[in-house]
């Protein structure tokens, strides 16, 4: 007997919320009956009634006699000025952070909010940084490009900000310093990558791209070391060299170990992975002789879509979960500590030949 499929209440509410936005924008201000909504959403009448009741409480819809009227949903206007903080030494956002910002900004504006992006650089003074915080009501923090005492000072300013207003960390950096986090679980990144290599029978792995001073990468490495069953050879990235030098060093390292028993490679980051792996593809060493997995935004990334097995950055899942949290804050129904670390999934599997995994919701 085929099991009945159940639709999650949160999914139904999200559908109802988006349906109301679309209807309002089209100039149709009346909500269909609950029975019609249940058919449209493929959900039970009881679940739809619960979603309608919450929408009423949140002011998305109102009742007038026999009619249910759709209101303009501007819930994020209650959050005030939202400041999205990221760091980069070249005054541009990294691809994964850029995708996150590109998803969040239009969604926040759609619900009546305002989000400003501020890029921290090594040249950003503590005074300039503090001035940005003074103008914000809620901060979404990825990472800072500063180091040493300047970084410590800026983190102190952020901790003081968190005591008075709202701050949500949306990357794995500094997660021990702040109360609220909605981000990719970097320890799980290493675990998922190692487990994938274990499934294919790999027993001798070369790790490339580790950045020893990066906290998120340390967590990825720890998850990998704790999970992988075979031998591990680590070749950390040496940033005291010019970029082209350390990339060429990594390519030479791959070539030197190809015939020494290495059967797999874990690229801790997808930065420059086309440059690093192009020769391996040309020589057909991937996936014939070497299995390879990286951390990548494949399926979400508009810059490139490599045929590399990869652990997803989960950018869409992070954005989706964060938007849910922001809505609950704006509706006044979320006042507890937020600790939402999202376990990643595996995308393209051509270089491992295993089944992709589904993204954690």
Secondary structure, DSSP 8 states (H G I E B T S, - for coil): --------HHHHHHHHHHHHHHHHHTT--B---HHHHHHHHT--HHHHHHHHHHHHHTTSEEEETTEEEE----GGGGG-EEEEEEE-TTSS--HHHHHHHHHHHHHHHHTT-EEEEEEE-TT--HHHHHHHHHT-SEEEE------HHHHHHHHHHHHHHHHHSEEEE-SSTTTTT-S-EEEE-HHHHHHHHHHHHHHTT--EEEEE---TT-HHHHHHHHHHHHH--SEEEEE---TTS-HHHHHHHHHHHHHHHTTTT--EEEES--TTHHHHHHHHHHTT-TTTT-EEEEEE-TTT-SS---SSEEEE--HHHHHHHHHHHHHHHHTT---S--EEEE---B---TTTT--------
